[in-house]
Amino acid sequence: MDAHEFEALVADAGFGSVPERYRGLISNAALTIEDDVSEEMRRDMGLREDETLLGLYQGVPLTARGDGYGIGGSLPDKITLFRLPILEAARQDGVPVRRVIDETVWHEVAHHFGLDEDAVRRREAERGR
């Protein structure tokens, strides 16, 4: 799948994997796409050679935003989807790319709502993912 086809899937999916009751609560967040995790990011995150990311949340979770949040402007939170690892995960798992995109967006939005990695993984297990 080329970059344009992937971008179209992401544009169609958007935040659609997030339950409707929470979708409207997503605030000041942008969804972006990169081909892969950069070497700098791999180093900064301490990823081993055999590890990768499907997505990454960067920002101030809703639960950590105080009264002063946004005064003077705030950059949006950033949810990055990594195209090549997502394509590889879909291939390895034998599932549609759209499913991996949806699950990755859901995972990263959970961080936007303030859940740490352990809490997100518990919720994923509850959802059967």
N, C-alpha and C positions, 0 to 999 in steps of 0.2 A: 504494500500500500504506500503510495507516494505521499509527500507532505500535504499536498492540496486535498487529497481524499481524507486524510486524517483530520485536517483542520475542519473540513465539512462535517465530519462525524462529531467532533468536539463542539462545533457551533450548534449542531442539532441537539446534542445531549445537554450541553450547558450544565446548569445546576439541577437538571431534571431528576437525578437519582436521589436528591435530598427530599425527604418527605415534605409535602406541600405546606404543612403547618409550620415548618422551619424555614422554608425557602424565602419567605418574606422577611425573615429576621437576618439574613445575610447582609452585612453592612460593610461598605467600603472595601470590596474585594474584587480583584481582577483575576481572570483565568487566562493563563498564558501557556504556550507550547514551546518546548526546546527539543531538539533531536535527541540529546543524551545529556547525562550528568557530566559537567566539566571536570577536568582533572583537578582544578583548584577546589571545586566543591567537594570532590571525593576526598581530598586531603583534609579540608576543613571539617568534614563530618566523620573522618576516620573510617571511611569505607574500605573494606578489604577488596582485593582484586576480584574475588568471586561474588561480591555484593553490588547491588545497584538499587536505584530508586525508580518507582513508577511515577511518583509525584512528590511534591514538596510544598509545605505551607510555610510562608514567611510573613510575619506581621505581628500585630497585637491582638491576641484573642479577645473576643467580646467580654469574657469574664475578667480581663485585666484592664479594661478601658475605664479610666476614672472620669471624673467630672471635667477635667481639663483636656480630655481627648478631642482632637480636632480643632482646638483653638490655634489659630495661625495656620491651619491646614495640616492635613496628615496624608502621607502617601497611602495609597490603598494597600491592603493586605494582598499578597501575591500567592496564587496557587499555580504552580507550574506542573504541567504534565510532560513526561519524557516519552516522546514518540517511539523511539527504537526499543527501549525496554518494555513498553506496553505491547508493542507488536510481538516481541519475543515471548512475553508472558502468555499472550493469547494463543500463540502457536503451540507453546509447550503444554498448555492446559487444554488445548482443543476447544476453546470457547470463542465466541465472536469478539472482535476488537471492541465493539460498543460496550459489551459487558465489562471488560477490564477498565475502560474509560469511566463508566458509571461507578464502579466500585472504587476506583482511585479518587474520583471527585468526592464521593461520599466520605472516604477516609480523610481527605485533606480538609473538607468542610467541618468535620468533627473537631479537628484541631482549631479551626477558626472559632468554634463554639467553646473552646477551652479544655477539651479533653486531651490528656496526655497519651502517649503511645500505648501504654498498658490499658487504659480505659477504652481507647479506640479498638484495640484488638479484642477486648472482652465483648464489646458491642458487636463487632464483626462476627464473633463466634455465636452470639445470640441470634444474629440475623441469618446464620447458616452460611457464612462466607469463609 
